[in-house]
Amino acid sequence: MPTVRHRRLARELRIARERAGLSREQAARRLGCDPSKLSRVEGAKVRPKLGDVENMLDLYGVPSPDRDALLQLARDARKRGWWTTFGGVLDGAYVGLEDEATSIFSWQPQRIPGLLQTEDYARAVLTASPRIPTSPTDPNERWWRVEEHVRARMARQLLLTRPTPPTFHAVLGEGALRLQVGGPQAHRRQLERLLEATELPNVTLQVLPFTVGAHAGMDGSFVLLRFADPDDPDVVYIEGQEGDVYPESAEQLARIRLAEERLVEAALSPEESIGFLHRLVKE
């Protein structure tokens, strides 16, 4: 999945070509490349080299300051994100999008969102996960891998308290709150962590209680990312045992937005949800 900057660069290069009145085949011929390469660049399937971008802008007659802005965008699109320091532990495609989002909506029926997990909760979840392989020759490797994932997850959480954080709106199923992940003490601390998070001005939590019955989120969890530039399309992220999915069609996005709307309507209000969490802590 390309980053926001990469998708934006691809879109602007396509627009510049179209404004120049060139078909993809004509532009590729004059650039001395295969049309399929240009298609991959404009479809954000590959990151173009800076020299290739310069040649495209020359051909399309893009003047400064637009030219300078697109060249800077090309440089930024190739920069390594902070998450690369974790050696591939984090899903760079998703974290890169999350890092640039201005709004994050998360529906989680069975698990606390990673951005709000305590270390003990995260460690218990990751230890139980079959997605972290076990080495037949080194019994300590799995422990090391789990700890690396925990550190990376804690680093991700800085997103919510940085100087210009995104808004984060989570609807949590009651099951996610009652499941004693990591034992009673870890469970209590996790609930307290959620209450602390509600004090952040950019965080909204709602609880969907069991008593709601059938609801719009029964097909599973999802995350919806939105961005500052209205030309950057929303991104849906669905995590699964067999791999992560990014639905992209207009119909799929419309269904997710409708599910978001109905879940927010069905859940307890933020104020009622805080009261619900306090009662769980007392229990």
C-alpha positions as CSV (number, residue, x, y, z in Angstrom):
1,M,0.0,0.0,0.0
2,P,1.6,3.3,-1.1
3,T,2.1,6.2,1.4
4,V,0.0,9.4,1.2
5,R,2.9,11.3,-0.4
6,H,3.5,8.5,-2.9
7,R,-0.2,8.4,-3.9
8,R,-0.3,12.2,-4.2
9,L,2.8,12.3,-6.4
10,A,1.3,9.6,-8.7
11,R,-1.9,11.6,-9.0
12,E,-0.1,14.9,-9.7
13,L,2.1,13.3,-12.4
14,R,-1.0,11.9,-14.2
15,I,-2.8,15.3,-14.0
16,A,0.3,17.0,-15.4
17,R,0.5,14.6,-18.3
18,E,-3.2,15.0,-19.1
19,R,-2.9,18.8,-19.0
20,A,0.0,18.6,-21.5
21,G,-2.4,16.8,-23.8
22,L,-0.4,13.6,-24.0
23,S,-1.7,10.1,-23.8
24,R,0.2,7.6,-21.7
25,E,1.6,5.9,-24.8
26,Q,2.7,9.3,-26.3
27,A,4.4,10.3,-23.1
28,A,6.1,7.0,-22.6
29,R,7.5,7.1,-26.2
30,R,8.9,10.6,-25.7
31,L,10.4,9.6,-22.3
32,G,11.9,6.5,-23.8
33,C,10.2,4.0,-21.5
34,D,7.5,1.4,-21.7
35,P,3.9,2.5,-21.3
36,S,3.5,-0.1,-18.6
37,K,6.2,1.6,-16.5
38,L,4.4,4.9,-16.8
39,S,1.2,3.2,-15.8
40,R,2.8,1.8,-12.7
41,V,4.2,5.2,-11.7
42,E,0.8,6.9,-12.2
43,G,-0.9,4.1,-10.4
44,A,1.4,4.4,-7.4
45,K,2.6,0.9,-7.9
46,V,6.3,1.9,-8.0
47,R,8.2,5.0,-6.6
48,P,9.8,6.9,-9.5
49,K,13.4,8.0,-9.3
50,L,14.0,11.7,-8.9
51,G,15.6,11.9,-12.4
52,D,12.5,10.3,-14.0
53,V,10.2,12.8,-12.3
54,E,12.4,15.6,-13.6
55,N,12.1,14.3,-17.1
56,M,8.4,14.0,-16.8
57,L,8.0,17.5,-15.6
58,D,10.2,18.8,-18.4
59,L,8.1,16.9,-21.0
60,Y,4.8,18.1,-19.5
61,G,6.1,21.7,-19.3
62,V,5.3,22.1,-15.6
63,P,6.6,25.6,-14.5
64,S,8.0,26.7,-11.1
65,P,6.8,26.9,-8.3
66,D,4.7,23.8,-9.1
67,R,7.7,22.0,-10.5
68,D,9.7,22.7,-7.3
69,A,6.8,21.5,-5.2
70,L,6.5,18.2,-7.1
71,L,10.2,17.6,-7.0
72,Q,10.1,18.0,-3.2
73,L,7.1,15.7,-3.0
74,A,9.1,13.1,-5.0
75,R,12.0,13.5,-2.5
76,D,9.6,13.2,0.5
77,A,7.9,10.1,-1.0
78,R,11.2,8.3,-1.0
79,K,12.2,9.1,2.6
80,R,12.4,6.4,5.1
81,G,9.8,6.7,7.9
82,W,10.6,6.4,11.6
83,W,9.1,3.0,11.7
84,T,11.9,1.5,9.6
85,T,14.2,1.7,12.7
86,F,12.2,-1.3,14.0
87,G,13.5,-3.5,11.2
88,G,10.3,-4.5,9.6
89,V,8.5,-5.3,12.8
90,L,5.8,-2.7,11.9
91,D,3.7,-2.8,8.8
92,G,5.3,0.2,7.1
93,A,2.5,0.5,4.6
94,Y,-0.2,0.9,7.3
95,V,1.9,2.9,9.8
96,G,2.9,5.4,7.0
97,L,-0.7,6.1,6.2
98,E,-1.6,6.3,9.9
99,D,1.2,8.7,10.5
100,E,-0.2,11.1,7.9
101,A,-3.9,10.8,8.7
102,T,-5.8,13.7,10.2
103,S,-8.6,11.5,11.4
104,I,-8.7,7.8,12.5
105,F,-11.8,5.8,13.2
106,S,-11.4,2.4,14.7
107,W,-14.1,-0.3,15.3
108,Q,-12.8,-3.1,17.6
109,P,-15.3,-5.7,18.8
110,Q,-12.8,-8.0,20.6
111,R,-9.6,-6.1,21.2
112,I,-8.3,-2.8,22.4
113,P,-6.8,-0.7,19.6
114,G,-3.1,-0.8,19.4
115,L,-2.8,3.0,19.9
116,L,-4.4,2.6,23.3
117,Q,-2.9,-0.7,24.6
118,T,-0.7,-0.9,27.7
119,E,2.6,-2.8,27.5
120,D,1.2,-5.7,29.4
121,Y,-1.9,-5.9,27.3
122,A,0.1,-5.7,24.1
123,R,2.6,-8.3,25.3
124,A,-0.2,-10.8,26.1
125,V,-1.9,-10.2,22.7
126,L,1.3,-10.6,20.8
127,T,2.4,-13.6,22.7
128,A,-0.9,-15.3,21.8
129,S,-0.7,-14.3,18.1
130,P,0.0,-17.0,15.6
131,R,1.3,-14.2,13.3
132,I,4.6,-14.1,15.2
133,P,6.5,-17.3,14.2
134,T,8.2,-19.7,16.6
135,S,11.7,-20.8,15.8
136,P,12.3,-24.6,16.1
137,T,16.0,-24.0,16.8
138,D,15.9,-20.9,19.1
139,P,13.3,-21.0,21.9
140,N,14.2,-17.4,22.8
141,E,13.6,-15.9,19.4
142,R,9.8,-15.7,19.8
143,W,10.3,-13.9,23.1
144,W,12.6,-11.4,21.4
145,R,10.2,-10.9,18.5
146,V,7.3,-10.2,20.9
147,E,9.4,-7.6,22.8
148,E,10.3,-5.9,19.6
149,H,6.7,-5.7,18.6
150,V,5.8,-4.3,22.0
151,R,8.4,-1.6,21.7
152,A,7.2,-0.7,18.2
153,R,3.6,-0.6,19.4
154,M,4.5,1.8,22.2
155,A,6.4,4.0,19.8
156,R,3.3,4.2,17.5
157,Q,1.3,5.6,20.4
158,L,3.3,8.8,20.4
159,L,1.1,9.7,17.4
160,L,-1.8,10.7,19.7
161,T,0.3,13.2,21.8
162,R,2.5,14.8,19.2
163,P,2.1,18.6,18.6
164,T,-0.4,18.1,15.8
165,P,-2.1,14.8,16.5
166,P,-4.9,13.3,14.5
167,T,-8.3,12.9,16.0
168,F,-8.9,9.3,17.1
169,H,-12.4,8.0,17.5
170,A,-12.8,4.4,18.7
171,V,-15.9,2.4,19.2
172,L,-15.2,-0.7,21.4
173,G,-17.4,-3.7,21.7
174,E,-18.2,-4.7,25.3
175,G,-16.4,-8.0,24.7
176,A,-13.1,-6.1,24.1
177,L,-13.5,-4.5,27.5
178,R,-14.4,-7.6,29.5
179,L,-11.9,-10.0,28.1
180,Q,-9.1,-10.3,30.8
181,V,-6.1,-10.2,28.5
182,G,-2.9,-10.7,30.6
183,G,-4.8,-11.4,33.9
184,P,-6.9,-9.3,36.3
185,Q,-4.2,-6.7,37.2
186,A,-3.3,-6.1,33.5
187,H,-7.0,-6.0,32.7
188,R,-7.6,-3.3,35.3
189,R,-4.6,-1.3,34.2
190,Q,-5.8,-1.4,30.6
191,L,-9.2,-0.1,31.6
192,E,-7.6,2.7,33.5
193,R,-5.4,3.5,30.4
194,L,-8.6,3.9,28.4
195,L,-10.0,6.4,30.9
196,E,-6.7,8.3,30.8
197,A,-7.0,8.4,27.0
198,T,-10.4,10.0,27.2
199,E,-8.8,13.1,28.8
200,L,-6.9,13.8,25.6
201,P,-8.8,16.4,23.5
202,N,-8.3,14.5,20.3
203,V,-9.5,11.1,21.6
204,T,-13.2,10.0,21.7
205,L,-14.2,6.6,23.0
206,Q,-17.6,4.9,22.8
207,V,-18.7,1.5,24.1
208,L,-21.1,-0.7,22.2
209,P,-22.7,-2.8,24.9
210,F,-23.9,-6.4,24.5
211,T,-27.5,-5.2,25.0
212,V,-27.5,-3.5,21.6
213,G,-27.9,-6.9,19.9
214,A,-27.4,-7.1,16.2
215,H,-25.4,-4.2,14.8
216,A,-23.5,-2.9,11.8
217,G,-20.1,-4.1,12.9
218,M,-20.8,-7.8,13.2
219,D,-18.7,-8.6,10.1
220,G,-15.5,-7.7,11.9
221,S,-13.2,-4.9,12.9
222,F,-11.8,-2.1,10.7
223,V,-9.9,1.2,10.7
224,L,-10.9,4.2,8.6
225,L,-8.2,6.8,7.9
226,R,-8.9,10.3,6.5
227,F,-6.4,12.9,5.3
228,A,-6.2,16.7,5.2
229,D,-6.1,17.0,1.4
230,P,-9.7,16.3,0.1
231,D,-8.0,14.8,-3.0
232,D,-6.4,12.1,-0.9
233,P,-9.0,9.3,-0.7
234,D,-9.9,7.6,2.6
235,V,-8.2,4.4,3.4
236,V,-9.8,1.4,5.0
237,Y,-7.6,-1.2,6.8
238,I,-8.8,-4.6,7.8
239,E,-6.5,-6.9,9.7
240,G,-6.9,-10.7,9.4
241,Q,-5.2,-13.9,10.1
242,E,-4.5,-14.5,6.4
243,G,-3.1,-11.0,5.8
244,D,-4.2,-7.4,5.8
245,V,-6.7,-6.0,3.3
246,Y,-7.2,-2.4,2.0
247,P,-10.6,-2.2,0.3
248,E,-10.4,0.5,-2.3
249,S,-13.6,0.5,-4.4
250,A,-16.1,3.3,-4.0
251,E,-18.8,0.7,-3.0
252,Q,-16.6,-0.8,-0.4
253,L,-15.7,2.6,1.1
254,A,-19.4,3.6,1.1
255,R,-20.2,0.5,3.1
256,I,-17.5,1.1,5.7
257,R,-18.6,4.7,6.1
258,L,-22.2,3.6,6.6
259,A,-21.0,1.0,9.2
260,E,-19.1,3.8,11.0
261,E,-22.1,6.0,11.1
262,R,-24.4,3.3,12.4
263,L,-21.9,2.1,15.0
264,V,-21.5,5.6,16.4
265,E,-25.3,6.0,16.6
266,A,-25.8,2.6,18.3
267,A,-23.0,3.0,20.9
268,L,-23.2,4.7,24.2
269,S,-22.4,8.4,24.2
270,P,-18.8,9.3,25.1
271,E,-20.0,10.4,28.5
272,E,-22.0,7.2,29.1
273,S,-19.0,5.2,27.9
274,I,-16.7,6.8,30.5
275,G,-19.2,5.9,33.2
276,F,-19.3,2.3,31.8
277,L,-15.5,2.1,32.0
278,H,-15.5,3.4,35.6
279,R,-18.0,0.7,36.6
280,L,-15.8,-2.0,35.0
281,V,-12.8,-0.8,36.9
282,K,-14.8,-1.0,40.2
283,E,-15.8,-4.6,39.3
